[in-house]
Amino acid sequence: MTNGLTVAPNERPVLRVFSLEMPRAVAMALRDAPWRDTLLGAQLGLDRLDPAHVEIVDTSDLTGVGLAGLLVEGHGADQAQVAADRSRLDAVQGCAMIVASGAFDGAAVTIHPKPDVHFVGVYREDVPAVRFEPLPAGSAQGSLNPDPPPPLPAARSGRPLFLIVALAALAVLVLLAVIRTATG
């Protein structure tokens, strides 16, 4: 990522924040419109965005938390990185758009925001490293048996198939006898 407006292919986990210098009703219409994938994408100069990875918030609804708090507590953004930009984030008035990397569907793109959409910052999500620990219960321990159990003797000899064929033939003979008795 060279700057906040360049998205690397398959980029994860990054959040981009934009202030929306438009009436609240217009910003909320972007959030709620049935064709929001296209409308949201157009705000950033793109064909579309996956709306599942875009959040539009009214900063007046964030009293006590603020945009910085929403990024850290609600989106898992790196706390130190957000703290360095706290004054810039707190200065955002009106609506803001938070765009997670998943909104770009793994594509490499360059964002060209509309004039009323202003880039605020880019923040890495604080994703803990995956740790693999041994299972706590002894009953969960065990070994895989590399040798499968031997097949049953009947399966080796082919007897079940013979019995099925013999029973089917017997059923056909009984059916023919019943039909011959009924007709003649």
Secondary structure as UniProt FT lines:
FT   TURN            4..5
FT   STRAND          6..7
FT   TURN            9..10
FT   STRAND          14..20
FT   HELIX           24..32
FT   TURN            34..35
FT   HELIX           36..43
FT   TURN            44..45
FT   HELIX           51..53
FT   STRAND          54..58
FT   HELIX           59..62
FT   TURN            63..65
FT   HELIX           66..69
FT   HELIX           70..74
FT   HELIX           79..84
FT   HELIX           86..90
FT   STRAND          95..100
FT   HELIX           101..104
FT   TURN            105..106
FT   STRAND          109..110
FT   TURN            115..116
FT   STRAND          117..125
FT   HELIX           138..140
FT   HELIX           153..157
FT   HELIX           159..183
//
